């Protein structure tokens, strides 16, 4: 299980999801774009969802538990990127098979 730390807030994602999110988030922040990022909370953790406002000026740290990067699914990256460009912002969704 990897993690994303933004300022002092940390959330865990599996390494495969985190690798895909990293691509999309870094693309947006590299262009100087701020945006909302949302994800669902597991039922084991109480359920619901969270959202944070990502801004290029705030420190962001990706930590992967595995030593090898996972393969990248271009279809999933495109779906996440499309989400990030909508008014509701990037929504972490399960993998789309291409």
Backbone atoms as SQL, in Angstrom:
CREATE TABLE atoms (id INTEGER PRIMARY KEY, chain TEXT, resi INTEGER, resn TEXT, atom TEXT, x REAL, y REAL, z REAL);
INSERT INTO atoms VALUES
  (1, 'A', 1, 'UNK', 'N', 0.852, -1.173, 0.000),
  (2, 'A', 1, 'UNK', 'CA', 0.000, 0.000, 0.000),
  (3, 'A', 1, 'UNK', 'C', 0.892, 1.228, 0.000),
  (4, 'A', 2, 'UNK', 'N', 0.700, 2.096, -0.970),
  (5, 'A', 2, 'UNK', 'CA', 1.450, 3.345, -1.047),
  (6, 'A', 2, 'UNK', 'C', 0.672, 4.467, -0.394),
  (7, 'A', 3, 'UNK', 'N', 1.243, 5.658, -0.417),
  (8, 'A', 3, 'UNK', 'CA', 0.550, 6.796, 0.181),
  (9, 'A', 3, 'UNK', 'C', 0.859, 8.081, -0.563),
  (10, 'A', 4, 'UNK', 'N', -0.068, 9.003, -0.464),
  (11, 'A', 4, 'UNK', 'CA', 0.087, 10.349, -0.998),
  (12, 'A', 4, 'UNK', 'C', 0.009, 11.281, 0.199),
  (13, 'A', 5, 'UNK', 'N', 1.038, 12.095, 0.377),
  (14, 'A', 5, 'UNK', 'CA', 1.034, 13.067, 1.460),
  (15, 'A', 5, 'UNK', 'C', 1.004, 14.453, 0.840),
  (16, 'A', 6, 'UNK', 'N', 0.030, 15.231, 1.253),
  (17, 'A', 6, 'UNK', 'CA', -0.173, 16.586, 0.741),
  (18, 'A', 6, 'UNK', 'C', -0.181, 17.511, 1.936),
  (19, 'A', 7, 'UNK', 'N', 0.807, 18.385, 2.002),
  (20, 'A', 7, 'UNK', 'CA', 1.028, 19.214, 3.179),
  (21, 'A', 7, 'UNK', 'C', 1.263, 18.247, 4.343),
  (22, 'A', 8, 'UNK', 'N', 0.372, 18.144, 5.302),
  (23, 'A', 8, 'UNK', 'CA', 0.551, 17.189, 6.401),
  (24, 'A', 8, 'UNK', 'C', -0.534, 16.118, 6.422),
  (25, 'A', 9, 'UNK', 'N', -1.275, 16.001, 5.331),
  (26, 'A', 9, 'UNK', 'CA', -2.376, 15.047, 5.222),
  (27, 'A', 9, 'UNK', 'C', -1.927, 13.844, 4.387),
  (28, 'A', 10, 'UNK', 'N', -2.119, 12.630, 4.892),
  (29, 'A', 10, 'UNK', 'CA', -1.701, 11.415, 4.178),
  (30, 'A', 10, 'UNK', 'C', -2.893, 10.504, 3.943),
  (31, 'A', 11, 'UNK', 'N', -2.972, 9.979, 2.725),
  (32, 'A', 11, 'UNK', 'CA', -4.013, 9.002, 2.377),
  (33, 'A', 11, 'UNK', 'C', -3.340, 7.837, 1.661),
  (34, 'A', 12, 'UNK', 'N', -3.825, 6.627, 1.923),
  (35, 'A', 12, 'UNK', 'CA', -3.232, 5.436, 1.323),
  (36, 'A', 12, 'UNK', 'C', -4.008, 4.981, 0.089),
  (37, 'A', 13, 'UNK', 'N', -3.240, 4.551, -0.918),
  (38, 'A', 13, 'UNK', 'CA', -3.779, 3.949, -2.138),
  (39, 'A', 13, 'UNK', 'C', -2.880, 2.775, -2.481),
  (40, 'A', 14, 'UNK', 'N', -3.420, 1.766, -3.175),
  (41, 'A', 14, 'UNK', 'CA', -2.530, 0.700, -3.619),
  (42, 'A', 14, 'UNK', 'C', -1.575, 1.294, -4.659),
  (43, 'A', 15, 'UNK', 'N', -0.410, 0.686, -4.795),
  (44, 'A', 15, 'UNK', 'CA', 0.638, 1.234, -5.656),
  (45, 'A', 15, 'UNK', 'C', 0.176, 1.448, -7.097),
  (46, 'A', 16, 'UNK', 'N', -0.634, 0.543, -7.623),
  (47, 'A', 16, 'UNK', 'CA', -1.085, 0.670, -9.016),
  (48, 'A', 16, 'UNK', 'C', -1.958, 1.915, -9.185),
  (49, 'A', 17, 'UNK', 'N', -2.906, 2.089, -8.303),
  (50, 'A', 17, 'UNK', 'CA', -3.761, 3.287, -8.343),
  (51, 'A', 17, 'UNK', 'C', -2.905, 4.537, -8.166),
  (52, 'A', 18, 'UNK', 'N', -2.001, 4.506, -7.197),
  (53, 'A', 18, 'UNK', 'CA', -1.171, 5.676, -6.900),
  (54, 'A', 18, 'UNK', 'C', -0.305, 6.071, -8.094),
  (55, 'A', 19, 'UNK', 'N', 0.230, 5.095, -8.812),
  (56, 'A', 19, 'UNK', 'CA', 1.056, 5.399, -9.988),
  (57, 'A', 19, 'UNK', 'C', 0.248, 6.128, -11.053),
  (58, 'A', 20, 'UNK', 'N', -0.990, 5.713, -11.254),
  (59, 'A', 20, 'UNK', 'CA', -1.842, 6.361, -12.251),
  (60, 'A', 20, 'UNK', 'C', -2.270, 7.759, -11.785),
  (61, 'A', 21, 'UNK', 'N', -2.594, 7.870, -10.508),
  (62, 'A', 21, 'UNK', 'CA', -2.939, 9.191, -9.972),
  (63, 'A', 21, 'UNK', 'C', -1.757, 10.147, -10.068),
  (64, 'A', 22, 'UNK', 'N', -0.557, 9.633, -9.799),
  (65, 'A', 22, 'UNK', 'CA', 0.637, 10.478, -9.861),
  (66, 'A', 22, 'UNK', 'C', 0.802, 11.094, -11.250),
  (67, 'A', 23, 'UNK', 'N', 0.603, 10.316, -12.285),
  (68, 'A', 23, 'UNK', 'CA', 0.737, 10.835, -13.648),
  (69, 'A', 23, 'UNK', 'C', -0.218, 11.997, -13.878),
  (70, 'A', 24, 'UNK', 'N', -1.472, 11.809, -13.510),
  (71, 'A', 24, 'UNK', 'CA', -2.496, 12.832, -13.746),
  (72, 'A', 24, 'UNK', 'C', -2.245, 14.067, -12.880),
  (73, 'A', 25, 'UNK', 'N', -1.960, 13.856, -11.608),
  (74, 'A', 25, 'UNK', 'CA', -1.748, 14.981, -10.688),
  (75, 'A', 25, 'UNK', 'C', -0.529, 15.790, -11.109),
  (76, 'A', 26, 'UNK', 'N', 0.569, 15.125, -11.439),
  (77, 'A', 26, 'UNK', 'CA', 1.781, 15.840, -11.829),
  (78, 'A', 26, 'UNK', 'C', 1.559, 16.615, -13.133),
  (79, 'A', 27, 'UNK', 'N', 0.818, 16.042, -14.072),
  (80, 'A', 27, 'UNK', 'CA', 0.511, 16.770, -15.319),
  (81, 'A', 27, 'UNK', 'C', -0.188, 18.092, -15.016),
  (82, 'A', 28, 'UNK', 'N', -1.202, 18.039, -14.159),
  (83, 'A', 28, 'UNK', 'CA', -1.966, 19.257, -13.844),
  (84, 'A', 28, 'UNK', 'C', -1.113, 20.266, -13.089),
  (85, 'A', 29, 'UNK', 'N', -0.387, 19.803, -12.074),
  (86, 'A', 29, 'UNK', 'CA', 0.407, 20.725, -11.266),
  (87, 'A', 29, 'UNK', 'C', 1.570, 21.315, -12.063),
  (88, 'A', 30, 'UNK', 'N', 2.136, 20.547, -12.966),
  (89, 'A', 30, 'UNK', 'CA', 3.222, 21.045, -13.818),
  (90, 'A', 30, 'UNK', 'C', 2.747, 22.240, -14.655),
  (91, 'A', 31, 'UNK', 'N', 1.472, 22.226, -15.017),
  (92, 'A', 31, 'UNK', 'CA', 0.899, 23.348, -15.791),
  (93, 'A', 31, 'UNK', 'C', 0.437, 24.490, -14.887),
  (94, 'A', 32, 'UNK', 'N', 0.651, 24.338, -13.592),
  (95, 'A', 32, 'UNK', 'CA', 0.272, 25.390, -12.653),
  (96, 'A', 32, 'UNK', 'C', -1.210, 25.400, -12.330),
  (97, 'A', 33, 'UNK', 'N', -1.907, 24.291, -12.592),
  (98, 'A', 33, 'UNK', 'CA', -3.349, 24.225, -12.371),
  (99, 'A', 33, 'UNK', 'C', -3.675, 23.696, -10.976),
  (100, 'A', 34, 'UNK', 'N', -4.540, 24.378, -10.277),
  (101, 'A', 34, 'UNK', 'CA', -5.087, 23.896, -9.007),
  (102, 'A', 34, 'UNK', 'C', -6.388, 23.170, -9.315),
  (103, 'A', 35, 'UNK', 'N', -6.742, 22.164, -8.500),
  (104, 'A', 35, 'UNK', 'CA', -7.957, 21.405, -8.766),
  (105, 'A', 35, 'UNK', 'C', -8.338, 20.599, -7.532),
  (106, 'A', 36, 'UNK', 'N', -9.560, 20.071, -7.545),
  (107, 'A', 36, 'UNK', 'CA', -10.069, 19.231, -6.464),
  (108, 'A', 36, 'UNK', 'C', -9.727, 17.771, -6.778),
  (109, 'A', 37, 'UNK', 'N', -9.352, 17.033, -5.751),
  (110, 'A', 37, 'UNK', 'CA', -9.090, 15.599, -5.865),
  (111, 'A', 37, 'UNK', 'C', -9.966, 14.893, -4.832),
  (112, 'A', 38, 'UNK', 'N', -10.776, 13.924, -5.277),
  (113, 'A', 38, 'UNK', 'CA', -11.714, 13.212, -4.396),
  (114, 'A', 38, 'UNK', 'C', -11.526, 11.704, -4.495),
  (115, 'A', 39, 'UNK', 'N', -11.834, 11.018, -3.407),
  (116, 'A', 39, 'UNK', 'CA', -11.785, 9.564, -3.372),
  (117, 'A', 39, 'UNK', 'C', -12.779, 9.052, -2.352),
  (118, 'A', 40, 'UNK', 'N', -13.121, 7.769, -2.485),
  (119, 'A', 40, 'UNK', 'CA', -14.041, 7.116, -1.549),
  (120, 'A', 40, 'UNK', 'C', -13.254, 6.530, -0.388),
  (121, 'A', 41, 'UNK', 'N', -13.898, 6.517, 0.774),
  (122, 'A', 41, 'UNK', 'CA', -13.321, 5.909, 1.966),
  (123, 'A', 41, 'UNK', 'C', -13.921, 4.515, 2.102),
  (124, 'A', 42, 'UNK', 'N', -13.099, 3.521, 2.372),
  (125, 'A', 42, 'UNK', 'CA', -13.587, 2.144, 2.480),
  (126, 'A', 42, 'UNK', 'C', -14.584, 2.002, 3.632),
  (127, 'A', 43, 'UNK', 'N', -15.444, 1.018, 3.517),
  (128, 'A', 43, 'UNK', 'CA', -16.413, 0.746, 4.580),
  (129, 'A', 43, 'UNK', 'C', -15.707, 0.383, 5.889),
  (130, 'A', 44, 'UNK', 'N', -14.555, -0.283, 5.775),
  (131, 'A', 44, 'UNK', 'CA', -13.797, -0.646, 6.973),
  (132, 'A', 44, 'UNK', 'C', -13.330, 0.597, 7.742),
  (133, 'A', 45, 'UNK', 'N', -13.180, 1.702, 7.016),
  (134, 'A', 45, 'UNK', 'CA', -12.744, 2.958, 7.642),
  (135, 'A', 45, 'UNK', 'C', -13.905, 3.906, 7.909),
  (136, 'A', 46, 'UNK', 'N', -15.123, 3.409, 7.778),
  (137, 'A', 46, 'UNK', 'CA', -16.284, 4.231, 8.089),
  (138, 'A', 46, 'UNK', 'C', -17.084, 4.698, 6.898),
  (139, 'A', 47, 'UNK', 'N', -16.581, 4.513, 5.682),
  (140, 'A', 47, 'UNK', 'CA', -17.304, 4.911, 4.479),
  (141, 'A', 47, 'UNK', 'C', -17.274, 6.414, 4.234),
  (142, 'A', 48, 'UNK', 'N', -17.918, 6.826, 3.156),
  (143, 'A', 48, 'UNK', 'CA', -17.974, 8.236, 2.778),
  (144, 'A', 48, 'UNK', 'C', -16.951, 8.571, 1.705),
  (145, 'A', 49, 'UNK', 'N', -16.633, 9.842, 1.593),
  (146, 'A', 49, 'UNK', 'CA', -15.629, 10.275, 0.627),
  (147, 'A', 49, 'UNK', 'C', -14.919, 11.503, 1.159),
  (148, 'A', 50, 'UNK', 'N', -13.759, 11.779, 0.589),
  (149, 'A', 50, 'UNK', 'CA', -12.951, 12.946, 0.970),
  (150, 'A', 50, 'UNK', 'C', -12.582, 13.726, -0.280),
  (151, 'A', 51, 'UNK', 'N', -12.340, 14.999, -0.105),
  (152, 'A', 51, 'UNK', 'CA', -11.848, 15.851, -1.189),
  (153, 'A', 51, 'UNK', 'C', -10.819, 16.807, -0.626),
  (154, 'A', 52, 'UNK', 'N', -9.796, 17.078, -1.435),
  (155, 'A', 52, 'UNK', 'CA', -8.804, 18.092, -1.073),
  (156, 'A', 52, 'UNK', 'C', -8.564, 18.979, -2.284),
  (157, 'A', 53, 'UNK', 'N', -8.143, 20.203, -2.017),
  (158, 'A', 53, 'UNK', 'CA', -7.798, 21.157, -3.061),
  (159, 'A', 53, 'UNK', 'C', -6.296, 21.060, -3.278),
  (160, 'A', 54, 'UNK', 'N', -5.893, 20.640, -4.489),
  (161, 'A', 54, 'UNK', 'CA', -4.473, 20.522, -4.804),
  (162, 'A', 54, 'UNK', 'C', -3.986, 21.798, -5.475),
  (163, 'A', 55, 'UNK', 'N', -2.886, 22.306, -4.972),
  (164, 'A', 55, 'UNK', 'CA', -2.305, 23.550, -5.467),
  (165, 'A', 55, 'UNK', 'C', -0.812, 23.322, -5.679),
  (166, 'A', 56, 'UNK', 'N', -0.242, 23.833, -6.771),
  (167, 'A', 56, 'UNK', 'CA', 1.176, 23.598, -7.049),
  (168, 'A', 56, 'UNK', 'C', 2.131, 24.108, -5.966),
  (169, 'A', 57, 'UNK', 'N', 1.686, 25.025, -5.129),
  (170, 'A', 57, 'UNK', 'CA', 2.574, 25.612, -4.123),
  (171, 'A', 57, 'UNK', 'C', 2.693, 24.771, -2.851),
  (172, 'A', 58, 'UNK', 'N', 1.866, 23.729, -2.713),
  (173, 'A', 58, 'UNK', 'CA', 1.867, 22.944, -1.486),
  (174, 'A', 58, 'UNK', 'C', 2.631, 21.642, -1.723),
  (175, 'A', 59, 'UNK', 'N', 3.511, 21.258, -0.785),
  (176, 'A', 59, 'UNK', 'CA', 4.314, 20.038, -0.963),
  (177, 'A', 59, 'UNK', 'C', 3.454, 18.790, -1.149),
  (178, 'A', 60, 'UNK', 'N', 3.896, 17.939, -2.056),
  (179, 'A', 60, 'UNK', 'CA', 3.196, 16.709, -2.388),
  (180, 'A', 60, 'UNK', 'C', 4.225, 15.583, -2.418),
  (181, 'A', 61, 'UNK', 'N', 3.913, 14.464, -1.777),
  (182, 'A', 61, 'UNK', 'CA', 4.861, 13.356, -1.662),
  (183, 'A', 61, 'UNK', 'C', 4.155, 12.051, -1.969),
  (184, 'A', 62, 'UNK', 'N', 4.678, 11.307, -2.948),
  (185, 'A', 62, 'UNK', 'CA', 4.153, 9.998, -3.299),
  (186, 'A', 62, 'UNK', 'C', 5.112, 8.954, -2.733),
  (187, 'A', 63, 'UNK', 'N', 4.580, 7.992, -1.976),
  (188, 'A', 63, 'UNK', 'CA', 5.417, 6.920, -1.429),
  (189, 'A', 63, 'UNK', 'C', 4.819, 5.586, -1.861),
  (190, 'A', 64, 'UNK', 'N', 5.636, 4.799, -2.555),
  (191, 'A', 64, 'UNK', 'CA', 5.200, 3.505, -3.053),
  (192, 'A', 64, 'UNK', 'C', 5.794, 2.405, -2.176),
  (193, 'A', 65, 'UNK', 'N', 5.013, 1.371, -1.893),
  (194, 'A', 65, 'UNK', 'CA', 5.518, 0.285, -1.057),
  (195, 'A', 65, 'UNK', 'C', 6.384, -0.680, -1.863),
  (196, 'A', 66, 'UNK', 'N', 6.115, -0.828, -3.146),
  (197, 'A', 66, 'UNK', 'CA', 6.895, -1.728, -3.989),
  (198, 'A', 66, 'UNK', 'C', 8.102, -1.025, -4.578),
  (199, 'A', 67, 'UNK', 'N', 9.111, -1.809, -4.946),
  (200, 'A', 67, 'UNK', 'CA', 10.326, -1.223, -5.504),
  (201, 'A', 67, 'UNK', 'C', 10.263, -1.070, -7.025),
  (202, 'A', 68, 'UNK', 'N', 9.308, -1.733, -7.671),
  (203, 'A', 68, 'UNK', 'CA', 9.180, -1.643, -9.129),
  (204, 'A', 68, 'UNK', 'C', 7.901, -0.910, -9.501),
  (205, 'A', 69, 'UNK', 'N', 7.998, 0.002, -10.469),
  (206, 'A', 69, 'UNK', 'CA', 6.776, 0.699, -10.900),
  (207, 'A', 69, 'UNK', 'C', 5.829, -0.260, -11.631),
  (208, 'A', 70, 'UNK', 'N', 4.532, -0.124, -11.385),
  (209, 'A', 70, 'UNK', 'CA', 3.564, -0.976, -12.086),
  (210, 'A', 70, 'UNK', 'C', 3.430, -0.539, -13.544),
  (211, 'A', 71, 'UNK', 'N', 2.936, -1.442, -14.372),
  (212, 'A', 71, 'UNK', 'CA', 2.643, -1.082, -15.751),
  (213, 'A', 71, 'UNK', 'C', 1.542, -0.021, -15.787),
  (214, 'A', 72, 'UNK', 'N', 1.597, 0.834, -16.783),
  (215, 'A', 72, 'UNK', 'CA', 0.622, 1.929, -16.879),
  (216, 'A', 72, 'UNK', 'C', -0.437, 1.584, -17.921),
  (217, 'A', 73, 'UNK', 'N', -1.689, 1.776, -17.540),
  (218, 'A', 73, 'UNK', 'CA', -2.845, 1.556, -18.397),
  (219, 'A', 73, 'UNK', 'C', -3.243, 2.912, -18.979),
  (220, 'A', 74, 'UNK', 'N', -2.950, 3.115, -20.257),
  (221, 'A', 74, 'UNK', 'CA', -3.211, 4.409, -20.907),
  (222, 'A', 74, 'UNK', 'C', -4.691, 4.773, -20.904),
  (223, 'A', 75, 'UNK', 'N', -5.561, 3.789, -20.996),
  (224, 'A', 75, 'UNK', 'CA', -7.010, 4.050, -20.988),
  (225, 'A', 75, 'UNK', 'C', -7.416, 4.613, -19.628),
  (226, 'A', 76, 'UNK', 'N', -6.901, 4.031, -18.572),
  (227, 'A', 76, 'UNK', 'CA', -7.207, 4.501, -17.211),
  (228, 'A', 76, 'UNK', 'C', -6.657, 5.899, -16.989),
  (229, 'A', 77, 'UNK', 'N', -5.439, 6.162, -17.448),
  (230, 'A', 77, 'UNK', 'CA', -4.860, 7.508, -17.326),
  (231, 'A', 77, 'UNK', 'C', -5.744, 8.512, -18.060),
  (232, 'A', 78, 'UNK', 'N', -6.205, 8.169, -19.255),
  (233, 'A', 78, 'UNK', 'CA', -7.067, 9.080, -20.020),
  (234, 'A', 78, 'UNK', 'C', -8.374, 9.338, -19.287),
  (235, 'A', 79, 'UNK', 'N', -8.945, 8.293, -18.676),
  (236, 'A', 79, 'UNK', 'CA', -10.195, 8.467, -17.928),
  (237, 'A', 79, 'UNK', 'C', -9.982, 9.380, -16.715),
  (238, 'A', 80, 'UNK', 'N', -8.901, 9.153, -15.983),
  (239, 'A', 80, 'UNK', 'CA', -8.600, 9.992, -14.812),
  (240, 'A', 80, 'UNK', 'C', -8.307, 11.431, -15.228),
  (241, 'A', 81, 'UNK', 'N', -7.596, 11.602, -16.331),
  (242, 'A', 81, 'UNK', 'CA', -7.290, 12.945, -16.830),
  (243, 'A', 81, 'UNK', 'C', -8.570, 13.681, -17.220),
  (244, 'A', 82, 'UNK', 'N', -9.477, 12.972, -17.882),
  (245, 'A', 82, 'UNK', 'CA', -10.760, 13.574, -18.236),
  (246, 'A', 82, 'UNK', 'C', -11.516, 14.018, -16.998),
  (247, 'A', 83, 'UNK', 'N', -11.483, 13.193, -15.967),
  (248, 'A', 83, 'UNK', 'CA', -12.127, 13.541, -14.698),
  (249, 'A', 83, 'UNK', 'C', -11.499, 14.797, -14.102),
  (250, 'A', 84, 'UNK', 'N', -10.172, 14.851, -14.120),
  (251, 'A', 84, 'UNK', 'CA', -9.454, 15.993, -13.526),
  (252, 'A', 84, 'UNK', 'C', -9.771, 17.306, -14.230),
  (253, 'A', 85, 'UNK', 'N', -10.151, 17.225, -15.490),
  (254, 'A', 85, 'UNK', 'CA', -10.445, 18.433, -16.268),
  (255, 'A', 85, 'UNK', 'C', -11.906, 18.862, -16.185),
  (256, 'A', 86, 'UNK', 'N', -12.727, 18.122, -15.459),
  (257, 'A', 86, 'UNK', 'CA', -14.123, 18.503, -15.274),
  (258, 'A', 86, 'UNK', 'C', -14.261, 19.389, -14.029),
  (259, 'A', 87, 'UNK', 'N', -15.371, 20.094, -13.893),
  (260, 'A', 87, 'UNK', 'CA', -15.552, 20.987, -12.739),
  (261, 'A', 87, 'UNK', 'C', -15.455, 20.293, -11.378),
  (262, 'A', 88, 'UNK', 'N', -15.873, 19.027, -11.272),
  (263, 'A', 88, 'UNK', 'CA', -15.813, 18.349, -9.973),
  (264, 'A', 88, 'UNK', 'C', -14.397, 17.905, -9.630),
  (265, 'A', 89, 'UNK', 'N', -13.472, 17.950, -10.584),
  (266, 'A', 89, 'UNK', 'CA', -12.080, 17.611, -10.335),
  (267, 'A', 89, 'UNK', 'C', -11.791, 16.130, -10.474),
  (268, 'A', 90, 'UNK', 'N', -10.569, 15.776, -10.152),
  (269, 'A', 90, 'UNK', 'CA', -10.101, 14.393, -10.261),
  (270, 'A', 90, 'UNK', 'C', -10.805, 13.529, -9.239),
  (271, 'A', 91, 'UNK', 'N', -11.423, 12.445, -9.720),
  (272, 'A', 91, 'UNK', 'CA', -12.079, 11.483, -8.838),
  (273, 'A', 91, 'UNK', 'C', -11.374, 10.141, -9.035),
  (274, 'A', 92, 'UNK', 'N', -10.828, 9.615, -7.937),
  (275, 'A', 92, 'UNK', 'CA', -10.143, 8.320, -7.995),
  (276, 'A', 92, 'UNK', 'C', -11.171, 7.231, -8.248),
  (277, 'A', 93, 'UNK', 'N', -11.065, 6.573, -9.393),
  (278, 'A', 93, 'UNK', 'CA', -11.980, 5.507, -9.761),
  (279, 'A', 93, 'UNK', 'C', -11.182, 4.252, -10.074),
  (280, 'A', 94, 'UNK', 'N', -11.843, 3.113, -10.038),
  (281, 'A', 94, 'UNK', 'CA', -11.183, 1.855, -10.330),
  (282, 'A', 94, 'UNK', 'C', -10.680, 1.797, -11.755),
  (283, 'A', 95, 'UNK', 'N', -9.813, 0.853, -11.990),
  (284, 'A', 95, 'UNK', 'CA', -9.155, 0.720, -13.285),
  (285, 'A', 95, 'UNK', 'C', -10.135, 0.378, -14.398),
  (286, 'A', 96, 'UNK', 'N', -9.965, 1.064, -15.517),
  (287, 'A', 96, 'UNK', 'CA', -10.717, 0.799, -16.727),
  (288, 'A', 96, 'UNK', 'C', -9.832, -0.038, -17.641),
  (289, 'A', 97, 'UNK', 'N', -10.359, -1.156, -18.066),
  (290, 'A', 97, 'UNK', 'CA', -9.580, -2.022, -18.962),
  (291, 'A', 97, 'UNK', 'C', -9.771, -1.575, -20.387),
  (292, 'A', 98, 'UNK', 'N', -8.697, -1.542, -21.129),
  (293, 'A', 98, 'UNK', 'CA', -8.745, -1.072, -22.512),
  (294, 'A', 98, 'UNK', 'C', -8.669, -2.203, -23.436);
